[in-house]
Amino acid sequence: MLAKSKILIIDDEEVVLDSCTQVLAGADCVVATAGNGVQGLKLMEETTPDLVFLDLKMPGLSGFEVLGEIRGRHPDMVVIVITGYATVSSAVEAMKKGAFDFLPKPFTPEELRLIFRRGLEHHSLVQQTVALRREKEMLRENFAAIVSHELKAPLGAIQQNLYALTEDLADKLSDSQRDLFGRLKIRLDDLLKLIHSWLRIISVDVNQLKGTFSPLSVADVLSKAIETTQPHATRKAIEIQAIVGEPLPRVNGDEGSLTEVLVNIIGNAVKYSFPHSKIRVRVEAQGAQVLLSVADTGVGIAKDDLPFLFQDFVRGQAQPGGATGCGLGLAISRRIVEVHDGSITVESEPGKGSTFVICLPAVPPATESNPIPERKA
C-alpha cells in the first residue's frame, strides 16, 4: 500500500485552512494545518511534509521569513506560496527565494487540486534527484575502493616484477628487447598515473580540506607553482612572466591544494603553447577578491569544448609536441577552487591562446592577526 502524501498548510485565515483541508481530504493525503509561522515551522519539523502551502502575509513571522527558515533547514522542500494581498511581484520574489509556485487568492477547488498535483510531481522529481545524487556518491566511493584494490595493487606488482626482470636480463637482452621493455615500463607508469588521478579526483574531501585552511599569501603559492612548471617551460624556451599587484590581501585556504591548481593551469599553458612563446601570470586585488589569471598565446580551445572543459576526463584538441594527459587536471582544479568558495573561468580563441581566471575571496583586513608582507613571485 502506497504511503499517503503529507501536506502542511500555513495560513492565518481559518476559512482557508478549512477549505483547503476539505478539498484535499479526498486526494489520498494527510493534511496538517498551522495558523501562524512559528506553529508551521514546528509542525514541519514534526511531520516532514511532502508539500507546504504557505501564506505570504501573516502576523508575527511573515511568509517570507518562514520561507527563508524552510530553505535553510530543508533546501529540497517543495513550497507553494499563497498570495492574495499583493501583485504578482510578491509571488515572483518568493519564487526567487526558493518557492516552487504560487496560488493567488481567491482560488477555486480545481485550481488548488491542479497546483497540488504539480507540486507533488515536483516533489517526486526532487526526491529522485536526491536519490540519484546519493547513489552517485556511493558509486564514487565504491569505484575508489575498486580502483585502489583491484587495479592499483596488481599493476604495482607487475611494475616491480618488470623492473626486477629487466635487471636480471640486462646482459641477455637485445637492443630491440630492451626497447620493448622500456615501452612496457612507460605504459605501466602512464596507467598507474591515470589511476592515481582517478583516486585524486574521487577522494577530494571537502570538509577535510577546509579543516586545513589558514590565511596565506597568493604570491607564495604562485612562486611554488612557477618553480614546479619552470623546467618544462625552459625545455620549450617558454617565458613565464609573473606580475603581482601590491598591496595584495591574503586568502583563506590550503596552500598545497591551491599550488596544485596553479601547477595544473600553468602546466597546461606550457603544454598548449608553442616554443619560444610567453605565458603571462597576473595576480591582483579587485574589491573583496583576489584575481589570478594565466594567459598564453598557444593553440587555444575550440568553442564547442569550452562548456565541458572542467568536467571529468574532458580534453581539448591535440597539444603541440604530442603532450598527453588524462583530462582530469581541470576537473580537480575546479573542485578545489569551489571548496575555497571561489570560481574558475576560461576565455579562449583557437589559434590565439587561452586565459584562465581564478577568483578567490580575500581575507578581510580586520581578521588579519599577523599580516605577512606580500612579495613578487
N, C-alpha and C positions, 0 to 999 in steps of 0.2 A: 504493500500500500504506500502510495506516494505521500510524503510529508506535506502538510498544508503550508502555504506561504504565510509569512509573518509580516503584518503591516502595522506601522506606527503612524498615527495622525496627531500632529501637534498644532493646536489651534485654540485660541481663547474664546471662540464662539461655540456654545453648546449645540446650537442648531446645526452647525457644520459638522461637528463630531458625530451627532446622532444620525444625520442624513447620510454621511459617508459610511458609517458603520452599517446602516440598513442596506445601502446599495451593494456594499462589498461582502455582506454576510453570506450571500449565496454564491460567492465566487471561489469557494473552496480555499478560504484563507482565514487566519486568525487575526482579528483586529484589536489593537491596543490604542487607547487614546490618552492624551495629556492636554491639560488646559493651559499650560504655560511652558516656557523654555526649560526651566530648571527641572520640572517634573518629566518633561520629554527626554532630556538627557539621561536622567536616572533610569527611565524605562528602556531607553535604547541600550544601556549597559546590561540591564537585566534580561532583555528579550533577544538582543541582537537581530533586529528585523531585516527582512529582505528588501524592504522598500519603506521610505519615510516620506510622508506628506507634511510639509512644513509651511505654516502661515508666516509671511514676512513681517506683518505688523502685529505685534503683541506687546502688552505692557510688561515692564520689567526687562527680562532678557529678550532682545529683539530677534526676529527670524534670522537676520544676517549674522548676529553673534552666535546663535545656535548652529547655523550652517558652518561657521568657522570652527566651532568646537567639534562638530561631526567630522569635518575634513581632517582636523588634526588627530582625532582618535581613530577614525576608521576611513582612510582615504578612498577605499573602494565602495563605500556605502552609496547606494542609489537614492538621491534625494530629489523630490519634485516639490517645487515651491508653489504655494497658493498665494495669489496676489489679487486684491480687489480694490485697493486704495490708490494705486499709482498707475503710471503709464507702463508701456512695455519696457521702458528703460530700466525700471527696477528689477524686472524679471531677467533682462539681459545681464544686468550687473550680478545678479545671483548666479546665473549660469557661468559667468566668468570666474566666480568664486568656487565653482565646482558642482553646482546643481545640474541635474540631468535635463530637466524640462520644467515648464511652469503651467499652472492651471488657473486661469483668471476667474474670479467670482463675478456674477453668479454662474454656476456651471450646471449642466444637465446630468442626470444619472448616466446617460450614454457617453458623454464626454469624460466623466470620471472613470467609467469602465475602460474606455479606449486608452487613456493615458496610463491607467493601472496595468493593462496588458503590455503596453510598450515598456513600461518601467520594469516589469518582471522579465521581459525578454532581454532587456539590457542587463539586468542583474545576472541572468543566466550566462550571458556572454562574458561579463566581468569575472564570474566565478570560473568559467572555463579558462580565461586568460590567466587568472591566478594559479589555477591547477597546472597549466602548461608551463608557467614560469617556474613553479616549484619542481615540476618534472625535469625541466631543463637544468636546474641547479643540481638535481640528483644525478642526472646523466653526466654533468661535468665532473662531479665528484667521483662517480664510478669510472668514468673514462680516465681520469687522472690515475686511479688505482691500477687500472688495466695496463695503461701505458707504462707506468713505473715498474710493475711486476712482470707482466707478460712480454714486454718488448725490450725495455731498457736493460734488465738483468741479463737475458740471453745474449743480446748484442754486445754487451760489455765483455761477456765471457769469450765470445767469438773474437772480439778485437784483441784481447790479451793473448789468446791462443795463436792468433795470426802473427802477433809481434814475436812470440816465442819461436814459432815455426820459421819465420823469416831469419831469425838469428841463428837457429840450428842449421839451416840450409844455406847460410850465407856463402860458403865456399863451393857449393854444389849447383847453384842456380845459374842459368844462362842469363844474358842481358835481357832477353825478351821475358823470361820468367820473373826476373827482378822487377821489370816494368809492370808486369801483371800484378804482382804482389803490392807494388806501390799504388796502383789504381784501386785495388781492393781496400787498402788502408784508407785512401781518400774517401771512397764511397761509404765505408763504415763510419768514418769521422763525421761525414755530412749527415748520415742518418741519425747518429747519436745527438748531433747538434739540433736537428729538427725535433727530436723527442724532447730535448731539454727546453726548446722553445714552446712546445705544446704544454709541457708541465708549467712553464713560467706563466703563460697566459691564463691557464686554468687556475693556478694556485695563488693569484694575486688576492690577498686577504685585505679587504678594505679596512675593516676595523683594526686589524693588527698593524697595518701600515700607518694608520692615523695615530696609533699609540706611540709612534716614534717621532712625531712632529715636534719641531722646535724652530724658533726664528733663525733663518740662515741667510747668508749672502749669495745672491744670484750670480754675482761676479765670480765668486769662488767656484760655484758649480760649473759655470761656463769655462773657467780655466781648466778644470779637470777634464771636461768633455773634449775640449780642443786638444789637450795633451794626449788623450787617448786616440783621437782620429788623425792627428798630425802625421804620423808615419805613412799612412795610406795616401794622404794628400801630397806628401813630399814625393812619393813614388810617381804620382801623376803630374808633378810640377804644378799643383794647385795651391794658390794662396788663400789662407783663411784669415780674413780681416775682421777683428773684433772691435766693436765700438760700444763702450759702456758709458751711458749718461750719468752725470752726477748732479745733485745728490741722488742716491738710489736707495729706496727703502728695502728692508728685508722682507722675506716672505716666510710664511709658516709652513714647514714641510719636512720631508725626509730627503736628506742630501743624496743618499745613494740612488734612490729611485728617480729623482729629478735629473741626476747626472746621466742615468741610463736613458732617459727621454732625449736629452740633448745629444748623447752619443748616437742614438738611433737617427735623429733628424739630420745632424751634421754628417754622419756617416753616409746616409742616403744621398745627401747633397754631393758628397765626394764621388759616390758610385755613379750618379747620373750626370756628373759634369764632365766636360771634355778636358783633356790635358791642357795645361798652360792657361787655365781659366781662373776665376776668382769667386770665392764664396764670402758673402758679407753677413756677419752675425751682429745684430744690434740689440742691446737691452736698455730700456729706459722706463722711467716712471710716467704714468699717464693717469692723473687723478688718484684714485684709491687702488690702482692696479699697477702691476709691473708687466710690461710687454716685452717679449723676446722673439725676434724674427730671424729666420735663416733664409737667405736669398741666394740662389745660384743662377747661372746662365746656361744650364745644361739642356737635356733633351726635352724637358717639360713633361706634362701629364695630359693625356687625351681628355677632352671634356667629358666624354661618356664614363671615364674611370673615376672622376672626382667624387661623385656621391658615394662611392663604395670604398674609397681609399683607406678608411680607418676600420674596415671590417676585417675579420679573421681570414687569413690565407689569401688576401687580395694583393695582386701585384700589377703594376702598370706595364708599359711597353718594355721591350728588351733594353737592357742597360748597355752603355758603351763599354767595350773591353771585355764583355762576357761575364760581368759580375753577376752573381746569383744570390738569391735569398728565398726564404720560405713564406714571405708575405705576412709575418706576424709582428714585426717591429713597430709599425704604426698603430696596430690594434692595441698592443701593450702600452704604447706611449699615451694613447687616448685614455685608456683606463686609469693610468697613473695620474695624468693631469686632472681628470674628473674627480679622483679621490682628493686632490688638492683644491677642490672647488673652483677649478679653472676650466679653460676651454682651449682647444687647438683647432686651427682652421688652415686652409691652404688655398692659394690662388696660383694658377699655372696656365701657361700657353705653350703648346707644342713647338719645339724649336727655339723657344726664348727663355725657358727656365721656370723655376717654381719658387714661391715664397711661403714658408710655413710660419705661422704666428701663434705663439703660446701666450695666453693671458692668465696671470695668477693674481689673486688678491694680495695686496700689500699689508704688512703688519702695521696697524695704526701707531704713530709715534708715541702716544700716551701709554701704550702697553710695553714699550721697549724698556727693559731694566738696565741693560748694559749695551748701548749701541756700539756696533762694530763699524769702523770707517770702511767705506767701500773702496775698492781698488780696481784698476783696469785689468781686464783679462789679458 
